[in-house]
Amino acid sequence: MKTPHVLDFVFLGATILTQTGIYRILQRIVKPRLSMAQFRLVFWAALIPSLLMLPGIITTLVRPLTGISVPGKYRAWMEGFYLVWSFASTASLLLYFLVRRWILPAAEVSPSRRVLLQRVASASLAAPFAAIGYGTFLERTAFEVREVELPVPGLHADFEGVRIAQISDLHVSPYLQIKELARAVDMTNELKPFLTFVTGDLISYPGDPLDATIREIARLRADQGVLGCLGNHEIYCDAEAYVEREAARYGMDFLRMRNREIRRGNGALNVAGVDFQPFKERQRYLKGAEKLLRNGMPNVLLSHNPDVFPVAARLGFDVTLAGHTHAGQVTVEILNRYTNVARFLTSYVAGLYLENNKACYVTAGIGTIGMPVRIGAPPEIMLLKLRRS
Ligand SMILES: [Fe+2]
């Protein structure tokens, strides 16, 4: 059962403040400029989404306390709507204050140009809602194949150019249907990979269609089959042993503190996998994983959590492949740097990291959690091409 987290209450507090702020602006600034009929329309347009947030607020806070269970499908969308609308209205309000306080007074312009600027500023209040709409209905399921050259120290010539596919963070749930996963599986198979890795978070919460997800990923085809590791949501769903066992029935090997040696010609590659390594147990990262290393061949680690990379590198893993961050889901470029919430968790947020001749690739994955939104962090299927380094 999910425990109410202090962040849930902080988020609720921010939501109440934001909604109150919006109604104050409506009363003080918008009302005097509109006719009564126009104002009623605007007021209801703001009130209806506020009311629609209530069920999400209730399930977010009350369900863990009372144990009253709402069907997963409806709960996910109710909570998703609450998060999305609260996020968009907070962004909108912040933008409004920013424009009113700093941009408009600073602009030395003629009165007519000022009126135009004010209209542009008002229109820009809609920008966060437009961005969220785009992120929910378009970018969220616009899967793309990302191709990356992966330098692997000690790679045998027979492995040069070998193609490995990776999919991660499927989060099959009301936010990502089986038919959407099927599309991702087809796209992965079209890459004709030598190996395919699935790096955790098959579903989001108990009640999500785990069996159908396993059946669907069993359609993944690769010369040397499908290997994987498990994510934190397999822990939340108490499904680690189940996924390992059921996937094995279809010939997929989820490596739980185990390794497999893969051969090609005269070369070999050692692939090891570990269960989710919790952030709060950083000092225990990869405890016991040294026994999975093999001499005389490159060692690849599948770890859902990318934060283990420095520890993995120190132990002797040449490559770490991870997911978990979803590339932040909502990523904004500020001053040439990408900023998103995942940076609070780890410095390894998305893409390729090279340190001391070791490599780590963190994929954005294909699913979403919390808010059914992706902005600037498109869902991706990885094609990793191995290169000798
Ligand atoms: Fe995830």
Residues whose N, C-alpha, C, O or C-beta is under 5 A from the ligand:
A	BS01	LIG	D169 D201 H324
